[in-house]
Amino acid sequence: PRRAMWGGAEDGESGGFRFNFGGDADVAAAVDPAAGRKDENEEEEAAEGRIAGTEVLASEVPDPLPGWRPELVKLDEFVTVVKGAVTSTDAANALGGADGDIARRSDLVRGKYEGGFKLWECSLDLAGHLLRTANAPDGPRLHGADVLELGCGHGVPGIVAALRGARRVTLCDYNPEVIRALAVPNVRANFVTDDARDRFAYVAGDWGDLDAFVPAQSADVVLAAETIYSTASYERHVRLLRRAMRQPDGEALIAAKRYYFGVGGGTAMFRAAIERAHPDMTVETVESFSDGASNVREILRVRYRR
């Protein structure tokens, strides 16, 4: 008999994932951004193994998906969405083989797995920001918009974009397994009609190999959360973001931590990468989150200069 994709212990998301972005701080990387670039050679060595771009068809994902388990996520007083419950063992089973064995112990395997099975806190920040600001005078215009979410994982911000009136939402993650195991069934759980579900498209693969699946100037709004931890990916990330953003009024919202201790990236470095590569674009911080103890989180808005 076919094994269910989800077969891990019920330890919950927070119990099994081990990618530290803020606990044991690498102070050198925070003070000297160049210190965070030590991973570039390692990532370039993995370049040949990067996952090629591909479209993932929802029609090829079983409905219902065997073993998918619903979990409620309350975003604010009025909006609760459904996502799949997932453990580190689940992620390992979905990836399979040696990659799955490594993913059982870590949330990041360069060139193989980029943490998409975890619901990262900045994804919730971004979803909440959309609920508070979408379609407001100075907020993102989502009603009737074409939206692209990069590094979608569970796809919660993209799902919120559709709830706020987006015409089309493309969910994109590095791993096609994440799309099949989480993004597609999560969309189905939140939208029951075929018309609503058909507003979504799904793409997987490395950002440097998505031109065939992300047309130029195809997105009114680009969303991304927890995608800027590695400085080695910035060139590809910025290029894809720029390619997708529709001129002259397109915008991007990037939710991320101010510093990713130990891996080198952060909001200030990503802002600099955009402004250095594209002087005709502006980057501003539109919301920040801090409890005085843990890593500061921010939402950046990227727009064309007007």
Summary of the structure (lengths in Angstrom):
residues: 306
radius of gyration: 18.1
end to end distance: 59.5
largest distance: 59.5
contacts: 1054
relative contact order: 0.16
helix: 36%
strand: 21%
